[in-house]
Amino acid sequence: MTIQDFFSKLRDADTSETIRWTSPCQMQPFRSPGVCNSSTAIERRCCGIFSREAPMMNLFFRSIVLVFCLLPALSFADSISCDGGIVSGGDSAVDLIMKCGQPAWKESHQEEITDQVDHNLKQRTYITEEQWTYNFGPQQFLRIVTLRNGVITGIRTGTYGTSKDRDAPGPACDGRVISVGDTKTEILIKCGKPFYKSSHQEELKERFDDSSNRKVIVTVEEWTYNFGPQQFMRIITIRNGTVVDVRTGGYGTK
């Protein structure tokens, strides 16, 4: 969602509505009814600001708050500022390591693209896609960098990081939100290691046209969290390091 979209919503909003302050960290887990269910990192950071349950603030002040919320995310959405300098899309993995050091976590998968160059010749290109996650501590957001064959192709913001000496998360993941689109690293930070996990690989083929297609090797993982006999288990499906499904199981066990 763009800034223009946000301000359009503000202009259309009923100025008599009331709001309350909340934090993205206070949103309830697993997309419960009545909570902020935004689809992008920027919206998740900002949508918790506006609700309809407390003292009224005028439209102008709301707009100012929204600008200050949005600008940091937009300014650094496609770059990372580290002690060694700034890296952005198009930079190499070597640049990233030299300026930011090694990431806290890495995930990778393989892709194969086949092109029919002519009637008798096919060309295959092998691509390694990696996801590097940088943890700058509990007061800053994770930065997640996507690289394809050693070149940065995307940078996005994740949840808050963690300190190396932090205690393991509580049995209910500290009440934090678990959402489709989260990374495996974010789930580990929020919930710790699962009670049980299984994995297998799938091979997906996608045809672009009559002369080219892509084959992707997908690692599918299923993580089960056991919160004890008084709570339901949570089962999380992860494909190539990204959460694609969160569902509820039976009651847990001691």
C-alpha positions as CSV (number, residue, x, y, z in Angstrom):
1,M,0.0,0.0,0.0
2,T,1.4,3.4,-1.0
3,I,1.4,6.7,1.0
4,Q,-1.2,8.0,-1.4
5,D,-3.5,5.1,-0.5
6,F,-3.1,5.7,3.2
7,F,-3.9,9.4,2.9
8,S,-6.8,8.6,0.7
9,K,-8.2,6.4,3.4
10,L,-7.6,9.1,6.0
11,R,-9.5,11.7,3.9
12,D,-12.4,9.3,3.5
13,A,-12.5,8.4,7.2
14,D,-15.2,9.7,9.5
15,T,-13.3,12.4,11.4
16,S,-15.5,11.8,14.4
17,E,-14.1,8.4,15.0
18,T,-11.9,7.8,18.0
19,I,-8.6,6.1,18.2
20,R,-6.3,4.4,20.6
21,W,-2.5,3.8,20.6
22,T,-1.3,0.3,20.3
23,S,2.0,-1.3,19.4
24,P,2.5,-3.9,16.6
25,C,3.9,-6.1,19.4
26,Q,0.5,-6.0,21.2
27,M,-1.5,-7.5,18.3
28,Q,-2.9,-10.8,19.2
29,P,-1.5,-14.0,17.7
30,F,-2.8,-16.0,14.8
31,R,-5.0,-13.2,13.3
32,S,-7.7,-13.2,16.0
33,P,-10.9,-11.2,15.2
34,G,-10.7,-7.5,15.7
35,V,-7.0,-7.1,15.5
36,C,-4.7,-5.6,12.9
37,N,-4.3,-8.0,10.0
38,S,-2.3,-6.0,7.5
39,S,-0.5,-7.8,4.7
40,T,2.8,-5.9,4.5
41,A,5.6,-5.0,6.9
42,I,4.9,-1.3,6.6
43,E,1.1,-1.7,7.2
44,R,1.8,-4.1,10.2
45,R,4.0,-1.4,11.8
46,C,1.4,1.4,11.2
47,C,-2.1,0.0,11.2
48,G,-2.0,-0.7,14.9
49,I,-1.9,3.1,15.5
50,F,-5.5,3.7,14.5
51,S,-8.4,2.0,16.1
52,R,-11.9,3.1,17.2
53,E,-11.8,2.7,21.0
54,A,-10.3,5.8,22.8
55,P,-9.9,9.6,22.8
56,M,-10.3,11.5,19.5
57,M,-7.4,13.0,17.6
58,N,-7.8,15.3,14.6
59,L,-7.1,14.3,11.1
60,F,-4.0,16.6,10.8
61,F,-2.3,15.0,13.8
62,R,-3.1,11.6,12.5
63,S,-1.5,12.4,9.2
64,I,1.7,13.6,10.9
65,V,1.9,10.4,12.9
66,L,1.4,8.3,9.8
67,V,4.2,10.2,7.9
68,F,6.7,9.6,10.7
69,C,5.7,6.0,10.8
70,L,6.1,5.4,7.1
71,L,9.2,7.4,6.3
72,P,11.8,5.2,8.0
73,A,10.4,2.0,6.5
74,L,10.2,3.6,3.0
75,S,13.6,5.1,3.2
76,F,15.4,1.9,4.0
77,A,13.0,-0.6,2.3
78,D,15.6,-1.5,-0.4
79,S,18.9,-0.9,1.5
80,I,20.7,-1.7,4.7
81,S,22.9,0.7,6.7
82,C,25.6,-1.2,8.5
83,D,28.8,-0.2,10.3
84,G,30.7,-0.8,7.1
85,G,28.4,1.2,4.8
86,I,25.1,1.0,2.9
87,V,24.2,-2.0,0.7
88,S,21.3,-2.1,-1.7
89,G,19.8,-4.1,-4.6
90,G,22.3,-5.1,-7.2
91,D,25.2,-5.2,-4.8
92,S,27.1,-8.5,-4.5
93,A,27.2,-11.0,-1.6
94,V,30.8,-9.9,-1.1
95,D,29.8,-6.3,-0.6
96,L,27.1,-7.4,1.9
97,I,29.6,-9.4,4.0
98,M,32.3,-6.7,3.9
99,K,29.8,-4.0,5.1
100,C,27.5,-6.0,7.3
101,G,29.3,-9.1,8.2
102,Q,27.9,-12.6,8.1
103,P,24.1,-13.0,8.7
104,A,22.6,-14.6,11.8
105,W,20.7,-17.1,9.6
106,K,20.8,-18.4,6.1
107,E,18.2,-20.3,4.0
108,S,18.6,-21.4,0.3
109,H,17.0,-23.3,-2.5
110,Q,17.8,-24.2,-6.1
111,E,16.1,-23.3,-9.3
112,E,16.7,-24.5,-12.8
113,I,15.6,-22.4,-15.9
114,T,15.5,-24.1,-19.3
115,D,15.3,-22.1,-22.5
116,Q,14.9,-23.6,-26.0
117,V,17.6,-21.6,-27.8
118,D,16.8,-23.3,-31.2
119,H,15.3,-26.5,-32.5
120,N,18.3,-28.6,-31.5
121,L,19.7,-26.7,-28.5
122,K,18.5,-26.1,-24.9
123,Q,20.1,-23.9,-22.4
124,R,19.8,-24.6,-18.7
125,T,20.6,-21.9,-16.1
126,Y,21.0,-23.0,-12.4
127,I,20.1,-20.4,-9.8
128,T,20.8,-20.5,-6.1
129,E,18.4,-18.3,-4.2
130,E,19.4,-17.4,-0.7
131,Q,17.7,-15.6,2.2
132,W,20.1,-13.9,4.7
133,T,18.7,-12.6,7.9
134,Y,20.5,-9.9,9.9
135,N,19.8,-9.5,13.6
136,F,20.6,-6.1,15.0
137,G,19.2,-6.7,18.4
138,P,15.8,-6.5,20.2
139,Q,15.4,-2.8,19.6
140,Q,15.6,-3.0,15.8
141,F,13.9,-4.9,13.1
142,L,15.4,-7.9,11.4
143,R,16.6,-7.2,7.8
144,I,16.0,-10.0,5.4
145,V,18.1,-10.0,2.2
146,T,17.3,-12.1,-0.9
147,L,20.2,-13.0,-3.2
148,R,20.2,-14.8,-6.5
149,N,23.5,-16.3,-7.6
150,G,25.3,-14.0,-5.2
151,V,23.6,-10.7,-6.2
152,I,21.1,-8.9,-3.9
153,T,17.6,-8.8,-5.5
154,G,15.5,-7.8,-2.5
155,I,15.6,-6.4,1.0
156,R,12.7,-6.3,3.4
157,T,12.0,-5.7,7.1
158,G,11.0,-8.5,9.5
159,T,10.0,-8.6,13.1
160,Y,12.0,-7.2,16.0
161,G,15.4,-9.0,16.5
162,T,16.6,-10.7,19.6
163,S,19.6,-10.6,21.9
164,K,22.0,-13.5,21.9
165,D,21.6,-14.0,25.7
166,R,17.8,-13.8,25.7
167,D,15.8,-16.5,27.5
168,A,13.8,-18.9,25.4
169,P,10.3,-17.7,24.5
170,G,7.4,-18.6,26.8
171,P,5.1,-21.6,26.1
172,A,2.6,-19.4,24.1
173,C,5.3,-17.7,22.0
174,D,5.0,-14.6,24.2
175,G,1.6,-13.8,22.7
176,R,3.3,-12.7,19.5
177,V,1.7,-12.8,16.1
178,I,2.5,-15.7,13.8
179,S,1.4,-15.0,10.2
180,V,1.6,-16.4,6.7
181,G,4.6,-14.8,5.1
182,D,6.8,-14.9,8.2
183,T,10.2,-16.4,7.7
184,K,11.5,-19.5,9.5
185,T,13.9,-17.2,11.4
186,E,11.0,-15.0,12.7
187,I,9.2,-18.1,14.0
188,L,12.4,-19.3,15.8
189,I,12.7,-15.8,17.5
190,K,9.0,-15.7,18.4
191,C,8.5,-19.3,19.5
192,G,11.9,-21.0,19.8
193,K,12.5,-24.5,18.5
194,P,9.5,-26.7,17.7
195,F,8.4,-29.7,19.7
196,Y,8.6,-31.8,16.5
197,K,9.4,-31.1,12.9
198,S,9.3,-33.1,9.6
199,S,10.5,-32.2,6.1
200,H,10.4,-33.4,2.5
201,Q,11.3,-31.9,-0.9
202,E,9.1,-31.2,-3.9
203,E,10.0,-30.5,-7.5
204,L,7.8,-27.9,-9.1
205,K,7.9,-27.1,-12.9
206,E,6.5,-23.9,-14.3
207,R,6.2,-23.3,-18.1
208,F,6.7,-19.7,-19.2
209,D,5.9,-20.4,-22.9
210,D,6.6,-23.0,-25.5
211,S,10.4,-22.4,-25.3
212,S,11.2,-21.9,-21.6
213,N,10.3,-23.3,-18.2
214,R,11.5,-23.2,-14.7
215,K,12.1,-26.0,-12.2
216,V,12.2,-25.2,-8.4
217,I,13.2,-27.5,-5.6
218,V,11.0,-26.7,-2.6
219,T,11.8,-27.9,0.9
220,V,8.5,-28.3,2.8
221,E,8.7,-28.4,6.6
222,E,6.0,-28.9,9.2
223,W,6.7,-27.6,12.7
224,T,4.6,-28.6,15.6
225,Y,4.5,-26.5,18.8
226,N,3.4,-28.2,22.0
227,F,2.2,-25.6,24.6
228,G,1.1,-28.2,27.2
229,P,-2.1,-30.1,28.0
230,Q,-4.2,-27.0,28.6
231,Q,-3.6,-25.5,25.1
232,F,-4.0,-26.5,21.5
233,M,-0.9,-27.4,19.5
234,R,0.0,-25.1,16.6
235,I,1.2,-26.6,13.3
236,I,3.1,-24.4,11.0
237,T,3.9,-25.3,7.3
238,I,7.0,-23.7,5.8
239,R,8.0,-23.8,2.2
240,N,11.6,-22.7,1.3
241,G,11.9,-20.9,4.6
242,T,8.5,-19.0,4.4
243,V,5.4,-19.7,6.4
244,V,2.5,-20.7,4.1
245,D,0.0,-22.1,6.7
246,V,-0.7,-22.0,10.4
247,R,-3.3,-24.3,11.9
248,T,-4.5,-25.7,15.2
249,G,-4.0,-29.3,16.3
250,G,-5.2,-31.2,19.3
251,Y,-4.4,-30.5,22.9
252,G,-0.7,-30.7,23.8
253,T,1.0,-32.9,26.3
254,K,3.4,-32.4,29.2
